[in-house]
Structure formats: structure tokens, C-alpha cells
Amino acid sequence: MSAKCTVLELIFGVIALDDKMKTIDYILFPNNPVELAERLYTMEAGGVVDELVKLVERLKSKGFKSFIVEREPSARFIRERLNVETVVESPSTIGRIVRRELASKALELGFVKNRGEYLDVVQKSLDLLARRIIRERSGRGDVYVIQTIHALEELDKTINLFYGRLREWYGLYFSELSDAVETPKEYFKIVSEIGWKENINIESLSKIGISKKTASAVLDALKTSIDVEMDRRDLEEIQAVASTVLKLVNLRERLEKYVEERIKEISPNLYALVGPILAAKLIAQAGGLEALSKMPSSTIQVLGAEKALFRALRTGSKPPKHGLIFQHPLIRQS
């Protein structure tokens, strides 16, 4: 008898086979969707089911000393717990063959009485597993942060697009204003809440929260502005657009504050290292906080520059040195 065998963790149980595909021993999972889903979740989460440990213990007592398994967590656990030799082969050659006819193997070992029963219990179990995974992942803070940072990026594009449009539109009347203000928000405020040049003065600017520095620049620009006529209806439409975009700017500020608070909660170390927005972008690009934590530093370095990297590989050009992390001031200024 060979002292080596392959142990497979299948959807209906754990089985051991020799190199000739002969079943040596097995332990079936309960034929119950709830309990079966629990076993599948344990394996999905990187855990080890009790049935695997019990089966290896039985095999060890029969003289088996070396085991081929398909998951690293399983190999590490039984190696340390039972002091046996393990080899990870994912997927194993025998495993690929067995999985071609899982229903037949389930019938052979007595897990179910017919294929219809097998399909029914597997479908219900996988449905329960999927619901649990979705529920838990939806409850993770990083999932919401990822969606929020995507929303922020889309808002930035929209705001910049309308800022350009309004500068051309309102610029027909007061072209000098765009050079006098420091931020798009100030531009939207002046256009939407004041509008007419004759109504622009230090009092009206101060009333809508414009800084003294910007107000002074606006008034200086007003002195040299070309006298252009504009119909009331034209200004009303311009102000309607400016007012709507101003709401988007306020929404963006609100979402940015939310991202800062959430990043500080779910990843305080990353928050302290790179700041909330860059941290959120890195998490989003990686596909989640857990995925980011498992990435090597070389991957994180070029995260966000995948297109440039693939282009370099394809054309032989110089690859990018940095991805998203180039947005950090210390890296950008180095």
C-alpha cells in the first residue's frame, strides 16, 4: 500500500483516493442545505472543516504519511496539527478528473439517491452560501467607500465639464470673472446668486461667502470688463445651470467628508500614511481593503497604472514607475 494519497474537499464531503483513482476513505457532509452551506462557507473563508481533520486522522492511523491537498490553509493546518507531510496541488490531477462527474461520485458514496436530489441540495446550498457572502461583503465599510470614491471621480468629471461650459456661456457677458476667482465653487456662487455685473459689489460678494482676496480680484476685473448686454432670459438659464452645478459641488464636499470619516474607521493606518482620498482610491483599485493588504509592494507601486504597464509590455517602451501613489506629495516632489 502506498503511504501517499490525494484528499479532496468536495461540495458534498471529503474523500481520499490513491493514485489509481480508487476511493480509500471518505466522510460525507450532512445532506442538509443549511449545514452544507456552512461547510462551504468555512472553506470559502479559508478555514478547515472538521471532516477533513477526522479523515486525515483515520488515514494516518492506517499508515498514510503524505497527503496531496488542494488548499494551502488545509495543508498548513493538518501539517501542524497532525504532524504529517502535505503537498499543495491546486487543482490536483485526480481532483480535476473527479469533478467532471461530481453527481456520479455523490451517488456512488451514498450522499444522495438520485441526480435530481443532488442538483436540488447543491442548488439550495449554493444559494444560501451566495446570500451569506453578499450580505457580509455588503456590510463591510470598504464596499461603500469604493462606491463613494467612484461617485466622487464621476462628480469631478461632471463639475469640470459644466465649469468649462459656464465659463464660455457666462463668459460672453463677464469673461474676466474666471481669472479672478480661485475655485470653481466661487464662480458658481457668483453666477447663480448674483449674476448681473451691476449687482456685484463687496457687500454682495461677502454675503455669499466670497473671501476678501477673491472679492478684491473680482471687483478689479469688473473695472476692466467689457460692457456687454445680456437678456434676462439668458441669465436665468445660465443661473439655473450654475445653481445645479453648485449643488453638485456641495454634494462632492459632503461625500469627501464621508470618505474621510469611513477611511479613518476601517483603515486608520492607511489614512495616516496617505490621506483619505488616496487611501480610498487604492482600496477601490485593488478591489477591497483585504485584497490591498495582500498585495506585494511592487504591485501597489504601479496600482492604477495598469494601462501604461500593459502598453510598455506590449511595445517594449519604458514601464511606469508609479501609479496612484504618485498623487502623494512626498512621492510627487521627490
C-alpha atoms as one frame of an Amber mdcrd trajectory, in Angstrom:
protein
   0.000   0.000   0.000   1.244   3.475  -0.928   1.824   5.798   2.020   0.616
   8.723  -0.071  -2.890   9.745  -1.166  -4.909  12.663  -2.503  -7.521  14.231
  -0.244 -10.278  16.206  -1.970 -12.616  18.689  -0.300 -15.693  18.425  -2.490
 -19.105  20.043  -2.340 -20.631  17.018  -0.592 -17.761  15.799   1.577 -14.092
  14.927   1.945 -12.681  11.873   0.168  -9.270  10.239  -0.133  -8.129   8.464
  -3.293  -4.984   6.616  -4.297  -3.029   7.265  -7.477  -5.261   4.779  -9.335
  -8.404   6.818  -8.535  -9.631   4.222  -6.043 -11.537   5.618  -3.061  -9.657
   4.825   0.156 -11.923   6.519   2.689 -14.401   9.385   2.910 -16.594  11.442
   5.228 -19.751  12.979   3.779 -21.164  16.348   4.768 -24.757  16.389   6.100
 -27.346  16.182   3.310 -28.900  19.413   4.518 -28.633  22.716   2.600 -28.074
  24.831   5.730 -25.309  22.653   7.171 -23.781  22.061   3.767 -23.677  25.810
   3.101 -21.922  26.251   6.455 -19.176  23.803   5.423 -18.785  25.506   2.057
 -18.564  28.922   3.710 -15.834  27.696   6.050 -13.756  26.581   3.077 -14.558
  29.745   1.109 -13.326  31.833   4.043 -10.041  29.911   4.189 -10.970  27.707
   7.132 -10.697  23.961   7.650 -13.738  21.713   8.131 -13.764  19.119  10.933
 -14.427  16.329   8.436 -11.028  16.909   6.821  -9.192  16.616  10.129 -11.077
  13.458  11.104 -10.427  11.832   7.728  -6.692  12.573   7.811  -6.516  11.224
  11.371  -8.127   7.990  10.172  -5.803   7.769   7.196  -2.778   8.411   9.388
  -3.803   5.521  11.641  -3.900   3.328   8.514  -0.297   4.160   7.682  -0.630
   7.116   5.315   2.082   9.705   5.895   1.885  12.072   2.909  -1.180  13.886
   1.593  -1.867  15.864  -1.562  -4.443  18.589  -0.875  -5.733  21.484  -2.965
  -5.877  24.351  -0.466  -2.957  25.932   1.377  -4.961  26.524   4.602  -5.844
  22.826   4.729  -2.251  21.754   4.060  -0.858  24.045   6.743  -3.453  23.057
   9.341  -3.135  19.266   9.049   0.637  19.505   8.744   0.928  21.417  12.011
  -1.932  19.702  13.825  -1.292  16.084  12.795   2.433  16.206  12.012   2.117
  14.766   8.506   3.663  15.687   5.167   1.460  17.745   2.852   1.768  18.857
  -0.756  -0.477  21.527  -2.288  -1.616  20.858  -5.849  -4.338  23.230  -6.976
  -6.228  21.783  -8.652  -4.869  18.264  -8.330  -4.833  15.916 -11.297  -7.161
  13.497  -9.520  -9.378  16.391  -8.408  -9.901  17.566 -11.980 -10.974  14.078
 -13.044 -13.354  13.567 -10.106 -15.031  16.951 -10.600 -16.041  16.042 -14.133
 -18.625  13.668 -12.639 -19.400  15.006  -9.168 -23.007  13.827  -9.258 -21.904
  10.283 -10.083 -19.405  10.286  -7.209 -22.084  11.629  -4.831 -24.384   8.767
  -5.890 -21.602   6.209  -5.567 -20.789   7.256  -1.994 -24.435   7.465  -0.935
 -24.697  11.221  -0.414 -27.926  11.243  -2.462 -30.262   8.699  -4.010 -30.502
  10.235  -7.491 -29.213  13.110  -9.628 -32.336  15.173  -9.072 -31.783  15.132
  -5.317 -28.113  16.026  -5.826 -28.918  19.027  -8.010 -31.603  20.196  -5.578
 -29.444  20.100  -2.446 -26.443  21.637  -4.219 -28.529  24.472  -5.691 -30.096
  25.314  -2.328 -26.731  25.163  -0.565 -25.013  27.404  -3.103 -27.916  29.858
  -2.919 -27.532  30.084   0.865 -23.767  30.460   0.505 -24.110  33.252  -2.061
 -26.630  35.118   0.100 -24.335  34.954   3.112 -21.287  36.135   1.183 -23.214
  39.024  -0.392 -24.695  40.006   2.978 -21.312  40.027   4.698 -19.485  41.802
   1.903 -22.214  44.427   1.718 -21.724  45.057   5.421 -18.021  45.828   5.013
 -17.173  49.507   5.149 -14.738  49.318   2.246 -17.529  48.282  -0.145 -19.309
  51.602   0.443 -16.068  53.561   0.324 -15.297  52.056  -3.095 -18.678  53.141
  -4.472 -18.305  56.597  -2.923 -14.857  57.220  -4.391 -16.181  56.202  -7.817
 -19.047  58.676  -7.333 -16.534  61.388  -6.394 -14.500  60.745  -9.535 -17.643
  60.957 -11.668 -18.710  64.154  -9.901 -15.296  65.698 -10.604 -15.675  64.972
 -14.314 -19.218  66.384 -14.361 -18.311  69.528 -12.410 -15.275  70.228 -14.596
 -17.352  69.696 -17.728 -20.007  72.203 -16.625 -17.374  74.627 -15.328 -15.906
  74.791 -18.806 -19.348  75.236 -20.333 -20.350  78.022 -17.916 -17.076  79.902
 -18.422 -17.846  80.030 -22.128 -21.543  80.769 -21.610 -21.408  83.383 -18.828
 -18.067  84.484 -20.260 -19.942  86.061 -23.153 -21.161  88.548 -20.552 -18.332
  88.668 -17.959 -15.297  86.832 -19.368 -12.872  88.265 -16.807 -14.565  86.524
 -13.863 -12.956  83.111 -14.435  -9.463  84.566 -13.927 -10.485  86.461 -10.800
 -11.854  83.546  -8.750  -9.713  80.864  -7.097 -12.131  77.929  -7.228 -14.979
  76.729  -9.452 -17.283  76.895  -6.418 -16.723  80.645  -6.121 -17.528  81.026
  -9.809 -20.772  79.054  -9.489 -21.776  81.082  -6.411 -21.245  84.454  -8.061
 -23.062  83.442 -11.230 -26.013  81.705  -9.559 -26.549  84.057  -6.609 -25.609
  87.458  -8.071 -25.448  87.236 -11.851 -25.730  90.831 -13.066 -22.460  92.758
 -13.072 -24.133  95.858 -11.627 -25.089  93.812  -8.551 -21.528  92.662  -7.890
 -20.019  94.635  -5.006 -18.125  93.966  -1.793 -21.351  93.555   0.193 -22.986
  91.067  -2.180 -19.770  89.056  -2.516 -19.259  88.951   1.245 -22.877  87.888
   1.747 -22.405  84.707  -0.319 -19.147  83.777   1.424 -16.556  85.027  -1.069
 -13.198  85.779   0.577 -11.865  89.344   0.694  -8.953  88.390  -1.562 -11.208
  86.942  -4.249 -13.733  89.766  -3.858 -10.986  92.325  -4.461  -9.845  90.456
  -7.593 -13.426  90.243  -8.885 -14.005  93.966  -8.369 -10.731  94.768 -10.153
 -11.816  92.542 -13.053 -15.174  94.287 -13.095 -13.483  97.650 -13.646 -11.826
  96.466 -16.857 -14.707  94.301 -18.058 -16.122  95.000 -21.496 -19.650  96.379
 -21.392 -21.800  93.622 -22.914 -25.596  93.436 -22.933 -27.401  90.229 -21.916
 -31.094  89.358 -21.953 -32.746  88.498 -18.631 -33.911  85.139 -20.011 -30.336
  84.217 -20.967 -29.083  84.963 -17.460 -31.902  82.947 -15.875 -30.899  79.841
 -17.816 -27.224  80.344 -17.015 -28.053  80.786 -13.329 -30.210  77.646 -13.344
 -27.265  75.602 -14.604 -24.818  77.276 -12.197 -27.165  76.640  -9.266 -27.463
  72.951 -10.169 -23.698  72.523 -10.500 -23.209  74.324  -7.182 -25.376  71.635
  -5.579 -23.089  69.013  -7.114 -20.074  70.791  -5.619 -21.728  70.769  -2.187
 -22.563  67.079  -2.636 -18.952  66.382  -3.556 -17.749  68.088  -0.363 -20.206
  66.037   1.663 -19.072  62.750   0.080 -15.420  63.684   0.552 -16.054  64.232
   4.264 -17.847  60.873   4.433 -14.880  59.119   2.789 -12.507  60.736   5.272
 -14.575  59.543   8.231 -15.037  55.993   6.879 -11.380  55.525   5.907 -10.357
  56.667   9.363 -12.634  53.961  10.813 -11.798  51.000   8.568  -8.110  51.689
   7.897  -6.575  54.234  10.287  -3.005  53.268   9.353  -3.560  53.816   5.630
  -5.425  57.040   6.444  -2.433  58.329   8.411   0.028  57.231   5.730  -1.508
  58.590   2.512  -4.636  60.525   3.482  -8.312  59.630   2.997  -8.829  60.197
  -0.737  -5.686  58.427  -1.938  -6.381  55.616   0.541  -9.892  55.214  -0.862
  -8.587  55.207  -4.442  -6.035  52.499  -3.611  -8.698  50.362  -1.929 -11.045
  50.799  -4.893  -8.348  49.990  -7.443  -7.314  46.875  -5.502 -10.911  45.686
  -5.200 -11.128  45.957  -1.426  -9.112  46.522   1.721  -8.332  42.831   2.180
  -7.101  42.490  -1.405  -4.912  45.575  -0.970  -3.409  44.213   2.260  -2.329
  41.035   0.453  -0.643  42.809  -2.458   3.162  42.972  -2.654   4.698  46.445
  -2.556   5.758  46.168  -6.206   2.109  45.784  -7.237   0.899  48.638  -5.021
   3.596  50.862  -6.526   2.057  50.649 -10.011  -1.570  50.227  -8.921  -3.681
  52.431 -11.159  -1.132  52.451 -13.998  -2.161  49.114 -15.476  -2.848  50.503
 -18.947   0.587  52.102 -19.148   2.191  48.938 -17.790   0.494  46.676 -20.333
   1.356  49.126 -23.105   5.000  49.017 -22.026   4.968  45.224 -22.016   3.355
  45.159 -25.439   5.540  47.763 -27.120   8.768  47.388 -25.172   8.634  51.010
 -24.014   9.669  52.213 -20.574   7.268  50.921 -17.873   5.650  53.343 -15.393
   7.417  53.844 -12.067   4.308  54.769 -10.094   0.543  54.521 -10.284  -1.914
  56.166  -7.912   0.716  56.676  -5.201   2.313  59.361  -7.395  -0.538  61.599
  -6.184   1.079  61.653  -2.733   3.014  64.939  -2.302   6.151  63.279  -0.902
   6.430  60.972  -3.921   5.451  63.604  -6.473   8.035  66.057  -5.120  10.864
  63.550  -4.735
